[in-house]
Amino acid sequence: MSVWDAIVGQRPVVDMLSRVAQLSGPSADPGGQHSRRDDLAQSWLICGPPGSGRSNVARAFAAAMDSPDHGLDDEPTKVTRQILSGTHPDVTVLATDKVTIGIDQVRDLIATSEQMPSTAPWRIIIIEDVDRMMERTTNVLLKEIEEPAEHTIWLLCAPSPQDVLPTIRSRTRIVNLAVPTTAAVTAFLKEHTDADRHVAARAARLAEGHIGIARLYATNERVMADRDSLVVGVLGMSRTSDAVMLAEGLIENARGQAQEDIAAQVEAEQRSFRRINGLDEKDRMPPNLRSAYHAIGAKDDVRRRVTRRSRDVLDRALNSVASVYRDVCVLQNNAEDAVGIINLENRTAITELSVRLSRAQAIDRLEHIAVARRRMAGNVAPQLAFEALFSALVV
């Protein structure tokens, strides 16, 4: 399977990046020495909406650049497997579950970028969510992006070029990703999950082009059921007390999901730690490894990760609520044949709501959702943000 086969709905971008990798990859310089080439950008900005797969595109591009087969062979090379799994010594990925990327993290990346690659033709640095950098941090990165070391390629990821400071934007080659079509996501789910055709199609439709969420819906019945309950709850609200109860249930459910997810992650990380250090599940942990092992499940770290994951679940909930009023607007403007309905299972209730609301009221409710999103980004207590939102949505 080609390294590009897991990239969904981005054929023009894949074709372009694949050509770049073939021209500038390992076989481009038989002498084993790379010089800076005018036709090879060494600083890239890969942009796409959440779920479009921008970080996956960056990893695939890195594998195509550094792998002897340019990532094209049906059987992935060892280099490709290492890069995609995050274990290759010459490909560094900076991802964060914090609000911002720290200046010290970027300084460490710059130091790494100056080192010669150990085995591959290129040292490749991938920064996910570069839009989370403060201006001071971005300024530290700027010179390195403008004049990279001859052996280094920078791959930056952000939702859009406008989310990145102009100083960075103007010094990179920009790649814009499309929102994958429902058909493309459905095909991906049928190939890469155990979901049947019906489940895959429904998950793709409800995810609205977000590949990660589509996979989650297709593989986790609880998450799909929680979304169904939320949409029914929003459509059924008639009093402020309904809004308060719906917000309370949503917050509690988000925290429960987050705790389960993080507990599973910690367990997997601890198993990996044991495996790397040659320990079976029942072996006693040697004294010299105990500190590092217990740090994996440290309470403060777990609490922080649960909070961040809860925010992710709530952000997904905002998307689901917005889809209801998006569908209302579609019906009010007789646009169903052109763009379709997301929440087909609730079409009757949404049709009734589209009659009760004016067009201005429907748009106003989408603005209330945007306000709730901004409040969440500003660290307003989730309970208060959703109580205010749901109260404003009551008809």
C-alpha positions in Angstrom: 0.0 0.0 0.0 1.4 3.4 -1.0 2.1 5.9 1.8 -0.5 8.1 0.2 -3.3 5.6 0.3 -4.4 6.7 3.8 -4.8 10.3 2.7 -8.5 10.9 2.0 -10.0 13.2 -0.6 -6.8 15.1 -1.4 -5.8 13.8 -4.8 -4.4 17.0 -6.3 -2.3 17.7 -3.2 -1.1 14.1 -3.1 -0.1 14.2 -6.8 1.9 17.4 -6.3 3.7 16.3 -3.2 4.5 12.9 -4.6 6.1 14.5 -7.6 8.2 16.8 -5.4 9.3 13.8 -3.3 10.3 11.8 -6.4 12.4 14.7 -7.8 14.0 15.7 -4.5 14.1 12.5 -2.5 16.9 10.0 -1.8 17.5 9.0 -5.4 17.8 12.6 -6.6 21.5 12.9 -5.6 23.6 9.8 -6.2 26.6 11.4 -4.7 25.0 11.3 -1.3 25.3 15.0 -0.7 22.4 17.4 -0.7 22.7 20.9 -1.8 20.0 23.6 -1.6 18.0 23.5 -4.8 15.9 26.3 -6.2 13.0 23.9 -7.1 12.7 22.4 -3.6 11.0 24.4 -0.9 12.4 23.6 2.5 9.7 25.3 4.5 6.1 24.2 3.9 2.8 25.3 5.5 0.1 22.6 5.2 -3.3 24.1 5.8 -6.7 22.5 6.1 -9.8 22.5 8.4 -9.9 20.2 11.4 -10.1 16.6 10.3 -8.8 17.2 6.8 -5.7 15.2 7.6 -3.0 17.9 7.5 -0.7 16.2 10.0 -1.2 12.9 8.2 -0.3 14.6 4.9 2.9 16.0 6.6 3.9 12.5 7.8 3.2 10.9 4.4 5.3 13.7 2.7 8.1 13.1 5.2 8.0 9.4 4.5 8.0 10.0 0.7 11.0 12.4 1.0 13.1 10.1 3.1 12.2 6.6 2.0 14.2 4.9 -0.8 10.9 4.1 -2.7 9.4 7.6 -2.2 6.6 5.9 -0.3 5.2 4.4 -3.6 5.7 0.7 -3.2 2.9 -1.5 -2.1 5.0 -2.9 0.7 6.1 0.0 2.9 9.9 0.1 3.6 11.3 0.1 7.1 11.9 3.8 6.8 8.3 4.5 5.9 7.0 2.4 8.8 9.3 4.2 11.2 8.3 7.6 10.1 4.6 6.9 10.2 4.9 5.3 13.7 7.0 8.3 14.9 10.2 6.3 15.6 12.5 7.4 12.9 15.5 9.4 14.3 15.6 11.9 11.4 11.9 12.9 11.6 10.8 15.0 14.6 7.2 15.7 15.3 6.1 18.5 17.7 2.5 18.0 18.8 1.0 19.6 21.9 -2.0 19.0 24.1 -1.5 22.5 25.7 -3.0 25.7 24.7 0.2 27.1 23.2 3.5 25.7 22.0 6.3 26.8 24.3 9.4 28.8 23.3 11.7 26.2 24.8 10.1 23.5 22.7 10.8 25.5 19.5 14.4 26.2 20.6 15.0 22.5 21.0 13.6 21.9 17.5 15.9 24.5 16.0 18.9 22.8 17.7 17.7 19.5 16.3 17.3 21.0 12.8 21.0 22.0 12.7 22.1 18.4 13.2 23.0 16.3 10.1 20.5 13.4 9.5 21.8 10.1 10.8 20.5 7.7 8.1 18.0 9.6 5.9 18.7 12.1 3.1 16.7 14.8 5.0 16.2 15.8 8.6 12.5 16.7 8.7 10.7 18.7 11.4 6.9 18.6 11.6 5.1 21.1 13.8 1.4 20.4 14.3 -0.9 23.3 15.1 1.8 26.0 14.5 -1.0 28.5 15.0 -0.7 27.8 18.7 2.5 29.7 18.9 2.7 33.1 20.5 4.3 35.9 18.5 7.5 35.8 20.6 7.8 32.0 19.9 7.1 32.5 16.2 9.9 35.1 16.0 12.4 32.5 17.4 11.3 30.1 14.6 11.3 32.7 11.9 15.0 32.8 10.9 15.2 29.0 10.7 12.1 28.9 8.5 13.6 31.6 6.2 17.0 30.0 5.9 16.8 26.3 6.8 19.9 24.2 7.1 20.8 22.6 3.8 19.8 19.2 5.0 16.5 20.2 6.8 12.9 20.4 5.7 10.2 22.1 7.9 6.6 21.0 7.6 4.2 23.3 9.5 0.5 22.5 9.9 -2.3 25.0 10.6 -6.0 25.3 9.9 -5.5 28.1 7.4 -2.8 30.5 6.2 -4.6 33.3 8.1 -4.1 31.5 11.4 -0.3 32.0 11.0 1.6 35.2 11.3 2.4 36.9 8.0 6.1 36.6 8.7 5.9 32.8 8.7 3.3 32.6 6.0 5.4 34.6 3.5 8.4 32.4 4.0 6.7 29.0 3.3 5.2 27.2 0.4 1.5 26.9 1.2 -0.5 23.7 0.6 -4.2 24.0 1.0 -6.2 20.8 1.7 -9.9 20.4 0.8 -12.7 19.1 3.0 -12.9 15.4 2.1 -16.2 14.5 0.4 -18.7 12.2 2.2 -18.1 9.6 -0.5 -14.4 9.7 0.0 -14.6 9.3 3.8 -17.2 6.5 3.4 -14.8 4.6 1.2 -11.9 5.2 3.6 -14.0 3.8 6.5 -15.1 0.7 4.6 -11.5 0.0 3.8 -9.8 0.8 7.1 -12.4 -0.2 9.7 -14.8 -3.1 10.4 -17.8 -0.8 9.9 -20.4 -2.1 7.4 -21.6 0.0 4.4 -24.5 1.6 6.3 -22.5 2.5 9.4 -19.6 3.9 7.3 -21.9 6.1 5.2 -23.7 7.4 8.3 -20.5 8.1 10.2 -19.0 9.9 7.2 -22.2 12.1 6.8 -22.3 13.0 10.5 -18.6 13.8 10.6 -18.9 16.5 7.9 -15.6 15.7 6.3 -13.6 15.3 9.6 -11.8 12.0 9.1 -10.8 11.4 12.7 -14.4 12.0 14.0 -15.8 9.8 11.2 -13.5 6.9 12.3 -14.6 7.5 15.9 -18.3 7.3 15.0 -17.7 4.2 12.8 -15.8 2.3 15.5 -17.4 3.5 18.8 -21.1 2.9 19.3 -21.2 4.9 22.5 -19.9 8.0 20.9 -22.4 7.7 18.0 -25.2 7.1 20.5 -24.1 10.1 22.6 -24.3 12.3 19.5 -27.8 11.0 18.7 -28.9 11.8 22.3 -27.5 15.3 22.1 -29.3 16.2 18.8 -32.6 14.8 20.1 -32.1 16.8 23.3 -31.4 20.1 21.4 -34.5 19.5 19.2 -36.6 18.7 22.3 -35.8 21.7 24.5 -38.9 23.8 25.3 -37.9 25.3 28.7 -34.8 26.7 30.4 -34.8 23.8 32.8 -34.4 21.5 29.8 -31.4 23.5 28.7 -29.8 23.3 32.1 -30.3 19.6 32.4 -29.0 19.0 28.9 -25.9 21.0 29.6 -25.3 19.1 32.9 -25.6 15.8 31.2 -23.3 16.8 28.3 -20.5 18.0 30.7 -20.7 14.8 32.8 -20.7 12.7 29.7 -17.7 14.5 28.2 -15.7 14.0 31.3 -16.6 10.3 31.4 -15.5 9.9 27.8 -12.3 11.7 28.5 -11.4 9.7 31.6 -12.0 6.4 29.7 -9.8 7.6 26.8 -6.9 8.8 28.9 -7.0 5.7 31.1 -6.7 3.6 28.0 -3.9 5.7 26.7 -1.9 5.6 30.0 -2.3 1.8 30.1 -1.1 1.5 26.5 1.9 3.8 27.2 2.8 1.7 30.3 2.6 -1.5 28.3 4.9 0.1 25.7 7.3 1.2 28.4 7.5 -2.4 29.7 8.0 -3.8 26.2 10.7 -1.4 25.3 12.6 -2.2 28.5 12.2 -6.0 28.0 9.7 -6.5 30.9 6.7 -8.8 30.9 3.4 -7.6 32.4 4.1 -9.3 35.8 7.8 -8.5 36.1 8.8 -6.2 38.9 9.8 -2.8 37.8 13.6 -2.2 38.4 14.4 0.7 40.8 16.2 2.7 38.2 13.1 2.6 35.9 10.4 3.2 38.5 10.4 7.0 38.4 10.0 7.1 34.6 7.4 4.4 34.7 5.2 6.1 37.3 5.6 9.5 35.5 3.5 8.0 32.7 0.4 8.0 34.9 1.2 11.0 37.2 -2.0 12.5 38.6 -1.3 16.0 37.5 -0.5 14.9 33.9 -3.6 12.7 33.7 -5.8 15.5 35.1 -4.4 17.9 32.5 -5.0 15.4 29.7 -8.5 14.6 30.8 -9.3 18.3 30.8 -8.0 18.7 27.3 -9.8 15.6 26.0 -13.0 16.8 27.7 -12.7 20.1 25.7 -12.2 18.0 22.5 -15.5 16.1 23.2 -17.3 19.4 23.9 -15.9 21.0 20.8 -17.3 18.0 18.8 -20.6 18.6 20.6 -20.7 22.2 19.4 -20.2 20.9 15.8 -23.1 18.5 16.3 -25.4 21.3 17.6 -24.3 23.6 14.8 -25.3 20.9 12.2 -28.9 21.1 13.4 -29.2 24.7 12.6 -27.2 24.3 9.4 -29.9 21.8 8.4 -32.6 24.2 9.4 -31.0 26.9 7.1 -30.8 24.4 4.3 -34.5 23.6 4.5 -35.5 27.2 4.8 -33.6 28.0 1.7 -34.8 25.0 -0.3 -31.2 23.8 -0.7 -31.5 20.2 0.3 -31.0 18.9 -3.2 -27.8 20.9 -3.6 -26.1 20.3 -0.3 -28.1 17.6 1.5 -29.1 17.2 5.2 -26.6 16.0 7.8 -29.1 14.8 10.4 -31.3 12.7 8.2 -32.5 10.6 11.1 -34.0 13.8 12.7 -35.4 15.3 9.5 -39.0 15.5 10.7 -38.1 17.4 13.9 -35.7 19.6 12.0 -38.4 20.4 9.4 -40.8 21.4 12.2 -38.1 23.6 13.7 -37.4 25.3 10.4 -41.0 26.3 10.3 -41.0 27.7 13.9 -37.9 29.7 13.4 -37.4 32.6 11.0 -34.3 32.7 8.8 -32.9 35.5 11.0 -33.5 33.4 14.2 -31.8 30.4 12.7 -28.7 32.5 11.8 -28.8 34.0 15.3 -28.6 30.6 16.8 -25.5 29.7 14.8 -24.0 32.9 16.2 -24.8 31.8 19.7 -22.9 28.6 19.0 -19.9 30.6 17.8 -20.0 32.7 21.0 -20.0 29.5 23.0 -16.9 28.3 21.1 -15.1 31.6 21.8 -16.1 31.3 25.5 -14.6 27.8 25.6 -11.4 29.0 24.0 -11.3 31.8 26.6 -11.5 29.1 29.4 -15.0 30.0 30.6 -16.3 27.2 32.7 -17.9 24.6 30.3 -21.0 24.2 32.4 -21.7 28.0 32.2 -20.9 28.2 28.5 -23.3 25.4 27.6 -26.1 26.4 30.0 -26.0 29.9 28.3 -25.9 28.4 24.9 -28.7 25.9 25.3 -30.9 28.5 27.1 -30.4 30.8 24.1 -31.5 28.0 21.7 -34.8 27.3 23.4 -37.7 28.2 21.1 
